[in-house]
Amino acid sequence: MDINKKELEIVSNETKDSIYKLPIVTPSIYKSAFYEFLANHNLEIKDENELSAEIIKMQCQDLTALQTQTSKSAKKLSENTNRAIDAIKAKDENVLNEVLTQTKALRQEIEKLKESVYKDELTHAHNRKWLHDEYLNDNENTFNMDGVLAIIDLNFFKSINDTFGHVIGDKVLVFITNHLKSTRNDIIRYGGDEFIVLFPDYILESEAKKTLHELREKIISKKLKSDSAKFRVSFSFGIVRFQKGDELAEVLKHADKSMYEDKVQIKKRVLGI
């Protein structure tokens, strides 16, 4: 079966998730992993060159539109600043009020631009770029603050996609995201069915663990429905404290280890969907 955009995104995320821990990745390693996940979904690419050209074209169009809108907003902000300065000098309250109204509208436009850059399209959780820009030092993969990180990985998610289809799989991802957001912490969709929850530094690891444990129990108790079938979802998690200057890769490595230990235990209770 030929691949569509949504399926390509799923396979791509699975590929990236499988190789991000590797210290070195060559093109052949990526290609091998990509085609392995492609085969797992019984998919194929008929014309890779044509597909790649279409993807590049779409990405360039999106980037151009974003750059154009950003330039317009920056120009308008500069104009409003100059008008405000002139109005202050002239003590013209009418112009100042007009500039204020325009600036408020501009701020809303800028917030929408930030959403398009920093939010995951499906779940509306933050994306990897937001994580890097907000929590990591520029041009480095080291944290710029202290905190507690939890890695979340859904259990049996492939079974959900294979049994009920990717539309239901997407709804499950949104369902999980909304529950994670209820903790009032920063939520990042890191890739595929993997999420990161970032707790502030004043939260103890034991508190973070208790929060996610209670949330998981709440989710497990619910039955989701697809047509006439009902199923359950669950996740595994690993928690680790990080400090300013710690490398993201090392923090994720320790969190992953904890998460896989948790997955072994939770799958003794939750045997499937």
HUURSUL-V311585 format. One record per residue. N is the residue number from 0. RES is the residue in one letter. D_CENTER is the distance of its C-alpha to the mean C-alpha in whole Angstrom. Layout:
BEGIN
N/RES/D_CENTER
N/RES/D_CENTER
END
This chain:
BEGIN
0/M/28
1/D/26
2/I/23
3/N/21
4/K/18
5/K/16
6/E/17
7/L/17
8/E/13
9/I/13
10/V/16
11/S/14
12/N/11
13/E/13
14/T/15
15/K/13
16/D/12
17/S/16
18/I/17
19/Y/15
20/K/17
21/L/20
22/P/22
23/I/23
24/V/22
25/T/25
26/P/24
27/S/26
28/I/24
29/Y/21
30/K/23
31/S/25
32/A/21
33/F/20
34/Y/23
35/E/23
36/F/20
37/L/22
38/A/25
39/N/23
40/H/22
41/N/26
42/L/25
43/E/26
44/I/26
45/K/29
46/D/29
47/E/27
48/N/28
49/E/28
50/L/24
51/S/23
52/A/25
53/E/24
54/I/20
55/I/21
56/K/23
57/M/20
58/Q/18
59/C/21
60/Q/22
61/D/19
62/L/19
63/T/22
64/A/22
65/L/19
66/Q/22
67/T/25
68/Q/23
69/T/22
70/S/26
71/K/27
72/S/26
73/A/27
74/K/30
75/K/31
76/L/30
77/S/32
78/E/35
79/N/34
80/T/35
81/N/38
82/R/39
83/A/38
84/I/40
85/D/43
86/A/43
87/I/43
88/K/46
89/A/48
90/K/47
91/D/46
92/E/44
93/N/44
94/V/42
95/L/40
96/N/39
97/E/38
98/V/36
99/L/34
100/T/33
101/Q/32
102/T/30
103/K/28
104/A/27
105/L/26
106/R/24
107/Q/22
108/E/22
109/I/20
110/E/18
111/K/17
112/L/16
113/K/14
114/E/12
115/S/12
116/V/11
117/Y/8
118/K/7
119/D/5
120/E/9
121/L/9
122/T/8
123/H/8
124/A/5
125/H/5
126/N/3
127/R/6
128/K/8
129/W/8
130/L/8
131/H/11
132/D/13
133/E/13
134/Y/14
135/L/15
136/N/19
137/D/19
138/N/20
139/E/19
140/N/17
141/T/18
142/F/17
143/N/19
144/M/20
145/D/20
146/G/18
147/V/17
148/L/14
149/A/14
150/I/12
151/I/12
152/D/13
153/L/14
154/N/18
155/F/20
156/F/17
157/K/19
158/S/22
159/I/20
160/N/19
161/D/23
162/T/24
163/F/23
164/G/21
165/H/18
166/V/18
167/I/19
168/G/16
169/D/13
170/K/15
171/V/15
172/L/11
173/V/11
174/F/14
175/I/12
176/T/10
177/N/13
178/H/15
179/L/12
180/K/12
181/S/16
182/T/16
183/R/16
184/N/14
185/D/10
186/I/7
187/I/4
188/R/2
189/Y/5
190/G/6
191/G/9
192/D/10
193/E/8
194/F/7
195/I/8
196/V/10
197/L/12
198/F/16
199/P/18
200/D/21
201/Y/24
202/I/22
203/L/24
204/E/22
205/S/25
206/E/23
207/A/20
208/K/21
209/K/23
210/T/20
211/L/18
212/H/21
213/E/23
214/L/19
215/R/19
216/E/23
217/K/23
218/I/20
219/I/23
220/S/25
221/K/24
222/K/25
223/L/23
224/K/25
225/S/25
226/D/28
227/S/31
228/A/29
229/K/27
230/F/25
231/R/23
232/V/19
233/S/19
234/F/16
235/S/17
236/F/16
237/G/17
238/I/18
239/V/19
240/R/20
241/F/20
242/Q/22
243/K/22
244/G/22
245/D/21
246/E/19
247/L/15
248/A/16
249/E/19
250/V/17
251/L/15
252/K/18
253/H/20
254/A/17
255/D/17
256/K/21
257/S/21
258/M/18
259/Y/20
260/E/23
261/D/22
262/K/21
263/V/25
264/Q/26
265/I/24
266/K/25
267/K/29
268/R/28
269/V/26
270/L/27
271/G/25
272/I/24
END
